[in-house]
Every structure is written in C-alpha cells, then in structure tokens.
Amino acid sequence: MNPHKKTFYRNQAAKIIDKLKLRSMEGFYCDNIEEAKAKILELIGTSPKTVGYGGSMTIDESLVKAEIVAKGHNLINREELGKTPAGIEECNAKMINADTFLMSTNAITLDGELINIDKRGNRICYLIYGPKQVIIVAGMNKVVSSVEDGIKRVRNFATPPNAVRLNMNTPCSKTGRCADCVNDSLCAQVLVTRTSCVPSRIKVILVGEELGY
C-alpha cells in the first residue's frame, strides 16, 4: 500500500481512538491483519476462555479462529451448531455467555459511532448484551463521516456482495444497490452504538488495510 495512505490511516485512526475513549470504548490501531491477529489473542488472554464470533469476512480473512483454538481456548463453532434448530438454540446460549465475542462492524464514523445492520439480529444482540468482552476488527475502508453515510455504505456497498455470497434472492444481489426491500431482507435490523454502557467492554481494532465488505 502507498506509504502516504498508511500515514493517513494512522492519523485518522488516532483521532477515532480518541473519540472511542470518550464513548467508553477502547481503540487500537494495527498496520496490518497480522498485527491485528496478535492483538486479538492478547486481548483474549492466556487463560482458557470461551470465544464466540459473528459472521464476518474480516474475521475469516484474519485466520485467527484456528489460532484461538491452538491457544487452548474454547471456540464456539457456529457453523457446526447452526445445522439444526437444537444446535442453533445451544449456540445462542453459548454465545451470549461467552467470555469474548469477535465481530467486525459494518461502518465506524470519524466520531467513533458503530453502525451495524443485521438480518436476524443475533450478531448485534451480542454486541449490545451478554459476552463479557466484545472485540471488533475493522479495516479502515469502513470509516465514514456520519451515521447516515454509514447506513448508505452498508446498504449499497456491504450488503449487496454479502447477499451474493449467501445466495440470497434480494434485489441488491442482482442490481448491486439497495432497493429498500422488506422480504427476506439482510437489512432487517439497524443498530447505532453511540457508547458502551459497560466501560471498556467493547474494544475496536482498526486495521490499516481494506478488509471485508
């Protein structure tokens, strides 16, 4: 990546981290996904923990899940448990009681607000309540100027490729732009996190690369 852009990302991230602190969230900056992976493992800790995760291309791209298991932590396998109704119920119970929940964010504003859009709401549910610690990993491509810009970004630049990935028959999967649909929509739930009611529970790792959607 262009070194000037890297410097820009570091400078921008520093200001966002200051804003996150005012919102009772902790922020960190990593130059690349490898540094971010090391930071994730550091924040989880060395003693065995139960770790959950939401559907996230960023988390998948980091390959951190295999290292979490290698470190002796109990990783909740949502793909395996999600195959049956009983498994989904078990997965939900384990996730909400996890020591750490890993996810990305669909967008983050320059003022440190998190914007997330979800279908069933399970991912944003664990962001709001339950796990003792939430670790968010986000590429700097997800930074936006405002909440309104964040919602537009998610609907028009993140959800359409995600709908394609999930083989969903939504208008955006065919046209590449939001049609404000309501039937089987990936955008059923919209959450703006302005602050953490439990100080330092939410930790945001900003990465100086373009990651995820």
SULBEL-V769918 format. One record per helix or strand of 2 or more residues. SS is the DSSP state (alpha for helix, beta for strand). FROM is the first residue (numbers start at 1). TO is the last residue. If there is no record, write none. Layout:
ss=SS from=FROM to=TO
ss=SS from=FROM to=TO
//
This chain:
ss=alpha from=3 to=22
ss=beta from=26 to=30
ss=alpha from=33 to=44
ss=beta from=50 to=53
ss=alpha from=57 to=62
ss=alpha from=64 to=70
ss=beta from=74 to=75
ss=alpha from=78 to=81
ss=alpha from=85 to=96
ss=beta from=100 to=103
ss=beta from=107 to=109
ss=beta from=114 to=118
ss=alpha from=122 to=128
ss=beta from=133 to=139
ss=alpha from=140 to=142
ss=beta from=143 to=144
ss=alpha from=147 to=165
ss=alpha from=171 to=175
ss=beta from=189 to=193
ss=beta from=202 to=207
//
